[in-house]
Amino acid sequence: MKKLIMLGLVVTMMGAAGMARAEEVFKTARGKKFHQEICRLIKNKDALSKIDREEAEELGLTPCKRCFNEGLMETAETEISE
């Protein structure tokens, strides 16, 4: 029974890890960074392209320091949920 429970936990954790990798981010036409949609540094949000974070990294893009800063992400999530 314990082995069955452990197996269930492992499968659940692996599924959650797979979902975390499929994070959607946004890129501008000529920028070298990828952003969250809420980023205040993006001037023309209508020109954004939505892509997976993994794809953005494969293209050589790096995370925006403003919108991917841990403290700012928590604040943004709180603002969105309110």
N, C-alpha and C positions, 0 to 999 in steps of 0.2 A: 504494500500500500504506500509506504514512504517513497519507494522508487517511482511509482506512478505519479505521485504529487510532485516530486522533483522534476520528472520529465515534463509535466504540464507547465511548471514554472520556467523551465529552460525554453520551451517552445514559445511561451508568451513573451519572454524577454527577447528572443530572436526576432519575433514579429515586430515588437516595438522598435528595435534597433533598425530594422529595415524601413519602417515608416519614417524614422527620423532622418534617414538619408535622402528621402524624397522631398525635402524642404524646397518650396518654391521661393525664388528670389527674383529680383527685377534688375535689368540692365538697360543702360541708355545706349543710343546708337554708336557713340564714339568713346564712351567712358572706359576706364580700366578697372572699375570697381563694380561690385554688385551690391544691391541695396534691398532693404525691406520697403514695402509700398509706403509706409508712413514716414520715410526719411525726409527730413526738412531740407536737405542739401539738393534734392532733385528739383530743377526749375520747371521742366515741362513733363508733368506726369502722364500726359496723353501719349507721349512718344516712348513709353517704357515697353520693354519686351519681357514677358514672364517666362522664366526658364527654371529648371531644377538646379539646385546649388551645385550638385556634382558636375553638371554640364558647364556651369559658369567657371568652376575651377579648372575643368579641362580646357576651356578657352583661354586660360591664363588670367582670369579676373580674380581679384582679391576682395575680401569683405570691406565695406565702407566702415571706417573707424567710428563714425558718428552713430549710425543706426545699428551696428552690431556690437556696440559697447554693452557689456553685461548690465550695468546699472540703468542705462537708457532703455534696454529691451524690457526690463521689468516694469519701468515706468510706463512705457508704451502699452504693454499688455494690460496694465491696470486701467489706463485711459480708455482702451478699446472696450473692455468688459463693463465699464460703467455706463 
